[in-house]
């Protein structure tokens, strides 16, 4: 994901802007990381340079759990407590 996207990304659920960015792996672009909505506390994974910003009912729970397990050492405390 290009950092410039942060200028236009908003939470798909509550429409809050700006989102918090947590980078776990970076090359020329953000490879893996997490976007967090400061208003509703929802989080969205960045996987293979793509932000997965879907509403709750459309998310892949297995993918979310695998992402949380993979990056458990880097997940912000406010998210890891609520998983």
N, CA and C atoms as an extended XYZ file, in Angstrom:
249
Properties=species:S:1:pos:R:3:atomname:S:1:resname:S:1:resid:I:1 pbc="F F F"
N         0.839       -1.164        0.000 N   UNK     1
C         0.000        0.000        0.000 CA  UNK     1
C         0.889        1.232        0.000 C   UNK     1
N         0.567        2.165       -0.786 N   UNK     2
C         1.313        3.421       -0.822 CA  UNK     2
C         0.886        4.303        0.351 C   UNK     2
N         1.854        4.944        0.985 N   UNK     3
C         1.557        5.828        2.116 CA  UNK     3
C         0.602        6.958        1.737 C   UNK     3
N         0.646        7.368        0.481 N   UNK     4
C        -0.222        8.456        0.030 CA  UNK     4
C        -1.709        8.119        0.181 C   UNK     4
N        -2.037        6.828        0.201 N   UNK     5
C        -3.437        6.422        0.360 CA  UNK     5
C        -4.018        6.871        1.691 C   UNK     5
N        -3.167        7.082        2.677 N   UNK     6
C        -3.628        7.511        3.997 CA  UNK     6
C        -4.380        8.839        3.922 C   UNK     6
N        -4.097        9.620        2.889 N   UNK     7
C        -4.761       10.915        2.732 CA  UNK     7
C        -6.232       10.778        2.344 C   UNK     7
N        -6.616        9.614        1.804 N   UNK     8
C        -7.996        9.455        1.336 CA  UNK     8
C        -8.762        8.315        2.021 C   UNK     8
N        -8.076        7.442        2.742 N   UNK     9
C        -8.760        6.307        3.366 CA  UNK     9
C        -9.555        6.737        4.590 C   UNK     9
N       -10.774        6.222        4.689 N   UNK    10
C       -11.635        6.450        5.843 CA  UNK    10
C       -12.248        5.113        6.250 C   UNK    10
N       -12.703        5.020        7.470 N   UNK    11
C       -13.335        3.793        7.957 CA  UNK    11
C       -14.599        3.520        7.148 C   UNK    11
N       -14.748        2.318        6.582 N   UNK    12
C       -15.933        2.012        5.783 CA  UNK    12
C       -17.207        1.886        6.616 C   UNK    12
N       -17.066        1.747        7.928 N   UNK    13
C       -18.233        1.573        8.787 CA  UNK    13
C       -18.736        2.913        9.324 C   UNK    13
N       -17.843        3.686        9.979 N   UNK    14
C       -18.283        4.947       10.598 CA  UNK    14
C       -17.839        6.184        9.819 C   UNK    14
N       -17.055        5.971        8.760 N   UNK    15
C       -16.575        7.049        7.871 CA  UNK    15
C       -15.569        7.991        8.529 C   UNK    15
N       -14.996        7.596        9.650 N   UNK    16
C       -14.020        8.431       10.344 CA  UNK    16
C       -12.722        8.547        9.547 C   UNK    16
N       -12.093        9.701        9.670 N   UNK    17
C       -10.844       10.008        8.983 CA  UNK    17
C       -10.060       10.952        9.888 C   UNK    17
N        -8.759       10.844        9.976 N   UNK    18
C        -7.863        9.855        9.374 CA  UNK    18
C        -7.781        8.584       10.216 C   UNK    18
N        -7.264        7.540        9.615 N   UNK    19
C        -7.043        6.266       10.293 CA  UNK    19
C        -5.625        6.218       10.830 C   UNK    19
N        -5.426        5.412       11.873 N   UNK    20
C        -4.071        5.181       12.398 CA  UNK    20
C        -3.401        4.112       11.534 C   UNK    20
N        -2.131        4.308       11.238 N   UNK    21
C        -1.365        3.339       10.454 CA  UNK    21
C        -0.301        2.709       11.328 C   UNK    21
N        -0.256        1.383       11.336 N   UNK    22
C         0.787        0.623       12.030 CA  UNK    22
C         1.454       -0.269       10.982 C   UNK    22
N         2.720       -0.029       10.715 N   UNK    23
C         3.464       -0.762        9.687 CA  UNK    23
C         4.225       -1.907       10.334 C   UNK    23
N         4.029       -3.118        9.828 N   UNK    24
C         4.736       -4.301       10.328 CA  UNK    24
C         5.865       -4.712        9.400 C   UNK    24
N         5.687       -4.526        8.103 N   UNK    25
C         6.712       -4.871        7.109 CA  UNK    25
C         6.613       -3.875        5.966 C   UNK    25
N         7.776       -3.368        5.558 N   UNK    26
C         7.772       -2.347        4.512 CA  UNK    26
C         8.921       -2.569        3.549 C   UNK    26
N         8.634       -2.382        2.278 N   UNK    27
C         9.636       -2.383        1.225 CA  UNK    27
C         9.513       -1.034        0.545 C   UNK    27
N         9.307       -1.034       -0.760 N   UNK    28
C         9.027        0.222       -1.442 CA  UNK    28
C         7.642        0.734       -1.063 C   UNK    28
N         6.763       -0.184       -0.688 N   UNK    29
C         5.424        0.149       -0.214 CA  UNK    29
C         5.203       -0.582        1.107 C   UNK    29
N         4.084       -0.293        1.774 N   UNK    30
C         3.742       -1.009        3.005 CA  UNK    30
C         3.250       -2.392        2.593 C   UNK    30
N         3.966       -3.418        3.015 N   UNK    31
C         3.661       -4.795        2.633 CA  UNK    31
C         2.631       -5.395        3.594 C   UNK    31
N         2.880       -5.239        4.881 N   UNK    32
C         1.980       -5.771        5.905 CA  UNK    32
C         1.831       -4.715        6.993 C   UNK    32
N         0.634       -4.602        7.517 N   UNK    33
C         0.384       -3.639        8.576 CA  UNK    33
C        -1.075       -3.643        8.964 C   UNK    33
N        -1.468       -2.582        9.666 N   UNK    34
C        -2.825       -2.508       10.175 CA  UNK    34
C        -3.290       -1.057       10.173 C   UNK    34
N        -4.534       -0.872        9.792 N   UNK    35
C        -5.188        0.427        9.882 CA  UNK    35
C        -6.197        0.326       11.020 C   UNK    35
N        -6.250        1.344       11.873 N   UNK    36
C        -7.179        1.344       13.000 CA  UNK    36
C        -7.999        2.625       12.960 C   UNK    36
N        -9.300        2.472       13.144 N   UNK    37
C       -10.191        3.626       13.209 CA  UNK    37
C       -10.196        4.150       14.644 C   UNK    37
N        -9.788        5.392       14.860 N   UNK    38
C        -9.754        5.927       16.228 CA  UNK    38
C       -11.156        6.164       16.803 C   UNK    38
N       -12.168        6.248       15.952 N   UNK    39
C       -13.524        6.517       16.434 CA  UNK    39
C       -14.250        5.248       16.879 C   UNK    39
N       -14.280        4.224       16.022 N   UNK    40
C       -15.034        3.004       16.355 CA  UNK    40
C       -14.140        1.825       16.754 C   UNK    40
N       -12.829        2.006       16.710 N   UNK    41
C       -11.829        0.998       17.121 CA  UNK    41
C       -11.786       -0.244       16.238 C   UNK    41
N       -12.381       -0.196       15.056 N   UNK    42
C       -12.247       -1.330       14.139 CA  UNK    42
C       -10.852       -1.296       13.533 C   UNK    42
N       -10.363       -2.474       13.180 N   UNK    43
C        -9.044       -2.563       12.562 CA  UNK    43
C        -9.175       -3.274       11.220 C   UNK    43
N        -8.249       -2.928       10.348 N   UNK    44
C        -8.237       -3.484        8.996 CA  UNK    44
C        -6.809       -3.889        8.656 C   UNK    44
N        -6.604       -5.148        8.268 N   UNK    45
C        -5.250       -5.592        7.939 CA  UNK    45
C        -4.787       -5.097        6.571 C   UNK    45
N        -3.501       -4.885        6.454 N   UNK    46
C        -2.864       -4.659        5.155 CA  UNK    46
C        -2.100       -5.946        4.878 C   UNK    46
N        -2.488       -6.655        3.841 N   UNK    47
C        -1.900       -7.958        3.513 CA  UNK    47
C        -1.401       -7.917        2.080 C   UNK    47
N        -0.133       -8.214        1.904 N   UNK    48
C         0.490       -8.218        0.575 CA  UNK    48
C         0.212       -6.909       -0.163 C   UNK    48
N         0.400       -5.796        0.539 N   UNK    49
C         0.283       -4.428        0.025 CA  UNK    49
C        -1.152       -3.968       -0.205 C   UNK    49
N        -2.147       -4.768        0.172 N   UNK    50
C        -3.548       -4.412       -0.071 CA  UNK    50
C        -4.285       -4.221        1.251 C   UNK    50
N        -4.875       -3.033        1.479 N   UNK    51
C        -5.682       -2.850        2.686 CA  UNK    51
C        -7.023       -3.571        2.531 C   UNK    51
N        -7.348       -4.433        3.483 N   UNK    52
C        -8.593       -5.196        3.452 CA  UNK    52
C        -9.610       -4.447        4.309 C   UNK    52
N       -10.298       -3.508        3.701 N   UNK    53
C       -11.203       -2.621        4.430 CA  UNK    53
C       -12.659       -2.978        4.137 C   UNK    53
N       -13.106       -4.036        4.790 N   UNK    54
C       -14.468       -4.514        4.598 CA  UNK    54
C       -15.271       -4.349        5.885 C   UNK    54
N       -16.600       -4.159        5.760 N   UNK    55
C       -17.447       -4.142        6.949 CA  UNK    55
C       -17.406       -5.505        7.642 C   UNK    55
N       -17.769       -5.521        8.905 N   UNK    56
C       -17.672       -6.733        9.729 CA  UNK    56
C       -18.298       -7.961        9.086 C   UNK    56
N       -19.482       -7.822        8.518 N   UNK    57
C       -20.193       -8.985        7.983 CA  UNK    57
C       -19.591       -9.550        6.699 C   UNK    57
N       -18.648       -8.845        6.109 N   UNK    58
C       -18.016       -9.312        4.872 CA  UNK    58
C       -16.567       -9.780        5.084 C   UNK    58
N       -16.098       -9.715        6.318 N   UNK    59
C       -14.707      -10.083        6.593 CA  UNK    59
C       -14.537      -11.594        6.666 C   UNK    59
N       -13.312      -12.032        6.358 N   UNK    60
C       -12.946      -13.440        6.428 CA  UNK    60
C       -12.322      -13.684        7.804 C   UNK    60
N       -13.076      -14.315        8.691 N   UNK    61
C       -12.623      -14.510       10.077 CA  UNK    61
C       -11.331      -15.326       10.158 C   UNK    61
N       -11.209      -16.354        9.321 N   UNK    62
C        -9.991      -17.174        9.336 CA  UNK    62
C        -8.783      -16.349        8.923 C   UNK    62
N        -8.955      -15.508        7.913 N   UNK    63
C        -7.869      -14.638        7.468 CA  UNK    63
C        -7.490      -13.650        8.576 C   UNK    63
N        -8.496      -13.078        9.239 N   UNK    64
C        -8.230      -12.146       10.334 CA  UNK    64
C        -7.448      -12.820       11.463 C   UNK    64
N        -7.876      -14.012       11.857 N   UNK    65
C        -7.188      -14.722       12.942 CA  UNK    65
C        -5.761      -15.107       12.559 C   UNK    65
N        -5.566      -15.532       11.320 N   UNK    66
C        -4.213      -15.875       10.849 CA  UNK    66
C        -3.324      -14.634       10.849 C   UNK    66
N        -3.866      -13.496       10.437 N   UNK    67
C        -3.112      -12.239       10.435 CA  UNK    67
C        -2.729      -11.852       11.862 C   UNK    67
N        -3.679      -11.931       12.792 N   UNK    68
C        -3.399      -11.589       14.192 CA  UNK    68
C        -2.341      -12.511       14.792 C   UNK    68
N        -2.405      -13.786       14.454 N   UNK    69
C        -1.415      -14.741       14.974 CA  UNK    69
C        -0.030      -14.448       14.395 C   UNK    69
N         0.029      -14.182       13.107 N   UNK    70
C         1.312      -13.912       12.449 CA  UNK    70
C         2.005      -12.692       13.038 C   UNK    70
N         1.256      -11.651       13.345 N   UNK    71
C         1.832      -10.383       13.792 CA  UNK    71
C         1.566      -10.090       15.276 C   UNK    71
N         1.304      -11.127       16.075 N   UNK    72
C         0.911      -10.921       17.470 CA  UNK    72
C         1.896      -10.079       18.276 C   UNK    72
N         3.159      -10.110       17.911 N   UNK    73
C         4.163       -9.316       18.646 CA  UNK    73
C         4.107       -7.835       18.291 C   UNK    73
N         3.483       -7.477       17.174 N   UNK    74
C         3.433       -6.091       16.720 CA  UNK    74
C         2.038       -5.465       16.784 C   UNK    74
N         1.049       -6.262       17.088 N   UNK    75
C        -0.328       -5.758       17.170 CA  UNK    75
C        -0.429       -4.808       18.354 C   UNK    75
N        -0.997       -3.598       18.158 N   UNK    76
C        -1.168       -2.680       19.287 CA  UNK    76
C        -2.004       -3.319       20.398 C   UNK    76
N        -1.675       -3.011       21.634 N   UNK    77
C        -2.336       -3.609       22.800 CA  UNK    77
C        -3.845       -3.415       22.773 C   UNK    77
N        -4.301       -2.254       22.323 N   UNK    78
C        -5.744       -1.990       22.320 CA  UNK    78
C        -6.503       -2.936       21.388 C   UNK    78
N        -5.824       -3.506       20.410 N   UNK    79
C        -6.449       -4.464       19.485 CA  UNK    79
C        -6.292       -5.886       20.011 C   UNK    79
N        -5.099       -6.244       20.466 N   UNK    80
C        -4.846       -7.618       20.906 CA  UNK    80
C        -5.686       -7.978       22.133 C   UNK    80
N        -6.056       -7.000       22.948 N   UNK    81
C        -6.912       -7.262       24.114 CA  UNK    81
C        -8.333       -7.589       23.707 C   UNK    81
N        -8.758       -7.073       22.540 N   UNK    82
C       -10.146       -7.251       22.102 CA  UNK    82
C       -10.358       -8.327       21.058 C   UNK    82
N        -9.311       -9.057       20.678 N   UNK    83
C        -9.488      -10.049       19.623 CA  UNK    83
C       -10.238      -11.238       20.143 C   UNK    83
